[in-house]
């Protein structure tokens, strides 16, 4: 990687945070931007520290990792979030991807496997990492392409409908009072989630599935 990846670690167990920090600190590709003890702290630190990657524990008291992921992705759609868990529960995994997470790591995995996966995700060279969301939607619980719209956040649905109306990125940004770059990031996420190639296909998807 050309740049060092700034990582925010979010886990309610201090020993887990220390172990993850020690593993990443020993690698030149990563640096620890900060640590959060719960989902609410993670949200606040994302705003304050602007990390490149969040490693988010799923089960935490108060604001859970899943809820924090949903809220962070709505505010920072291009921020990469990897969920951490002690089990490979399909329901949690599916929900995490619905909320915008790019990946899922088990805490029991070998540290070398962690590093390989994270590097692949950030470099975009590993199909399994880069296309995880799309593959999961096709593999878990028989989800069909027509059902993918249920995975969209309220903001993504707003933008999809405006794309259907034929608005440009700048016009969408003005309509929603957000930055044009934020619109671009949302559209990129929409294309990945819906497994489409361009905004024309996005508009067609919205029409075919009667989204309103």
C-alpha positions in Angstrom: 0.0 0.0 0.0 1.2 3.5 -0.8 -0.2 4.9 2.4 -0.3 3.7 6.0 -3.8 2.6 6.9 -5.1 4.3 10.1 -7.2 1.9 12.1 -9.8 2.5 14.8 -10.3 -0.6 17.0 -13.6 -0.9 18.7 -14.1 -3.7 21.3 -15.5 -3.6 24.9 -12.8 -6.0 26.1 -9.4 -4.2 26.8 -7.4 -7.4 26.3 -8.9 -7.8 22.8 -8.1 -4.2 22.0 -4.5 -4.7 23.2 -4.1 -7.9 21.2 -5.3 -6.4 18.0 -3.3 -3.3 18.5 -0.1 -5.3 19.1 -0.7 -7.3 16.0 -1.2 -4.3 13.8 1.5 -2.2 15.4 4.1 -4.7 14.3 3.1 -4.2 10.7 4.3 -1.3 8.5 1.0 -1.1 6.6 -1.1 -0.2 9.6 -1.1 2.4 12.5 -3.6 2.7 15.3 -5.6 5.9 15.1 -7.5 5.2 18.3 -9.5 2.7 20.4 -13.2 2.7 21.4 -14.9 0.7 24.1 -18.4 0.7 22.6 -20.4 1.6 19.5 -21.1 5.2 20.7 -17.4 5.9 21.2 -16.7 4.4 17.8 -19.1 6.9 16.2 -17.6 9.8 18.0 -14.0 8.8 17.2 -14.8 8.3 13.5 -15.9 12.0 13.4 -12.9 13.1 15.4 -10.1 10.9 13.9 -11.3 10.2 10.4 -9.7 6.7 10.3 -9.3 4.6 7.1 -10.6 1.4 8.6 -12.7 0.4 11.6 -12.4 -3.0 13.2 -15.8 -3.3 15.0 -16.7 -5.9 17.6 -20.3 -7.1 17.0 -21.5 -7.7 20.5 -21.0 -4.7 22.9 -23.2 -3.2 25.6 -25.1 0.0 24.8 -24.7 0.8 21.1 -23.8 -2.5 19.5 -21.3 -2.9 16.8 -24.0 -3.6 14.2 -25.9 -0.4 15.1 -22.7 1.6 15.2 -21.8 0.3 11.8 -25.2 1.3 10.4 -24.9 4.8 11.7 -21.2 5.3 10.7 -21.8 4.1 7.2 -24.7 6.5 6.8 -22.4 9.4 7.8 -19.2 8.1 6.2 -20.2 5.8 3.3 -16.7 5.3 2.0 -15.2 4.3 5.4 -14.3 0.6 5.5 -15.6 -1.4 8.4 -14.7 -5.0 9.3 -16.8 -6.8 11.9 -15.2 -8.9 14.6 -16.8 -11.8 16.3 -16.1 -15.0 18.2 -18.6 -16.9 16.0 -19.6 -17.2 12.4 -23.3 -16.6 13.0 -24.9 -16.2 9.6 -27.6 -13.8 10.9 -25.0 -11.4 12.3 -22.9 -11.7 9.2 -25.9 -11.0 6.9 -27.0 -8.0 9.0 -23.4 -6.6 9.1 -23.3 -6.6 5.3 -26.8 -5.1 5.1 -25.5 -2.3 7.2 -22.5 -1.7 4.9 -19.7 -3.7 6.5 -17.0 -4.7 4.0 -15.9 -7.8 5.8 -16.1 -10.1 8.8 -13.2 -11.6 10.8 -13.3 -14.3 13.5 -11.3 -13.5 16.6 -10.0 -17.1 16.6 -8.4 -16.7 13.2 -4.6 -16.8 12.9 -3.0 -13.3 12.9 -1.4 -13.9 9.5 -4.8 -14.6 8.1 -6.1 -11.4 9.5 -3.3 -9.4 8.0 -3.6 -11.1 4.6 -7.4 -10.4 4.5 -7.0 -6.8 5.6 -4.3 -6.1 3.0 -6.3 -7.7 0.3 -9.4 -5.7 1.2 -7.5 -2.4 1.2 -5.6 -3.1 -2.0 -8.6 -4.4 -3.8 -6.6 -7.3 -5.2 -8.5 -10.2 -3.6 -11.9 -11.0 -5.2 -13.1 -12.6 -2.0 -12.5 -9.5 0.0 -13.5 -7.0 -2.7 -16.7 -8.6 -3.6 -17.7 -10.1 -0.2 -21.0 -8.2 0.0 -22.2 -9.2 -3.3 -21.3 -12.8 -2.8 -22.9 -13.0 0.6 -26.2 -11.7 -0.7 -26.2 -14.5 -3.2 -25.2 -17.2 -0.8 -27.0 -16.6 2.5 -30.6 -17.5 3.0 -31.5 -17.6 -0.6 -31.5 -13.9 -1.1 -32.4 -13.1 -4.7 -31.2 -9.9 -6.6 -34.7 -8.4 -6.4 -34.4 -8.5 -2.6 -31.2 -6.6 -2.4 -33.0 -3.3 -2.1 -33.8 -4.3 1.5 -30.1 -3.9 2.3 -30.1 -0.2 1.4 -29.9 2.5 4.0 -32.5 5.3 3.9 -29.9 7.7 2.4 -29.0 5.2 -0.3 -32.6 4.7 -1.2 -33.0 8.5 -1.5 -30.1 8.7 -3.9 -31.2 5.7 -5.9 -34.6 7.4 -6.5 -32.9 10.6 -7.5 -30.7 8.7 -9.9 -33.9 7.2 -11.4 -35.2 10.8 -11.9 -32.1 11.5 -14.0 -30.3 13.9 -11.6 -26.6 14.4 -11.8 -24.3 13.9 -8.8 -24.2 17.7 -8.3 -28.0 18.0 -8.5 -28.4 15.2 -6.0 -25.9 16.8 -3.7 -27.8 20.1 -3.9 -31.1 18.4 -3.3 -29.9 16.6 -0.2 -27.6 19.3 1.1 -24.6 17.0 1.1 -21.2 17.0 -0.6 -20.9 15.9 -4.2 -18.1 13.5 -3.2 -20.5 11.9 -0.7 -23.0 11.3 -3.4 -20.2 9.6 -5.5 -19.4 7.3 -2.6 -23.0 6.4 -2.0 -23.4 5.5 -5.7 -20.3 3.4 -5.6 -21.7 1.5 -2.6 -25.1 1.1 -4.4 -23.4 -0.4 -7.4 -21.5 -2.9 -5.2 -24.6 -3.8 -3.1 -26.9 -4.2 -6.1 -24.1 -5.9 -8.2 -24.5 -3.3 -11.1 -22.1 -1.6 -13.3 -23.3 2.0 -13.8 -26.0 4.6 -12.9 -28.1 3.7 -16.0 -28.5 0.2 -14.5 -29.2 1.7 -11.1 -32.1 3.7 -12.6 -33.3 0.6 -14.4 -33.2 -1.4 -11.2 -35.3 1.3 -9.4 -37.9 1.2 -12.2 -38.1 -2.6 -12.4 -38.6 -3.0 -8.7 -41.0 -0.1 -8.3 -39.0 1.7 -5.7 -40.6 4.8 -4.5 
